[in-house]
Amino acid sequence: MPTAVSAPLISLGRTNYRRLEALAKQAGRTPQTMISFVLRDGFDYCEHVVRETARGLADAKAGRLIPHGQAMAALGHQAGMSEWSRMRTSPSLGHGRSQHPSKY
């Protein structure tokens, strides 16, 4: 096991490298692949995402799923129409056009 991962501007100590290895193993990736996510989002967030993804996949495998329409109804949304769809078609929001002037 290397004592650190080094790049021109990056040096990762032994403790963080072990943390990176564990995260990569849980995610089914290599430490070299995971480092870009960790640098962008941080260890805590990446560990959260990997943990919650594994939890969701375990729920799906165990059959603990709720159909989309039922979930949306439970949340009080119109079945089949997402918040994004409502925003895009709202007259007050310009009928799907961006509210920001085009730069191009």
Secondary structure, 3 states (H helix, E strand, C coil): CCCCEEECCEEECHHHHHHHHHHHHHHCCCHHHHHHHHHHHCHHHHHHHHHHHHHHHHHHHCCCCCCHHHHHHHCCCCCCCCHHHHHHHCHHHCCCCCCCCCCC
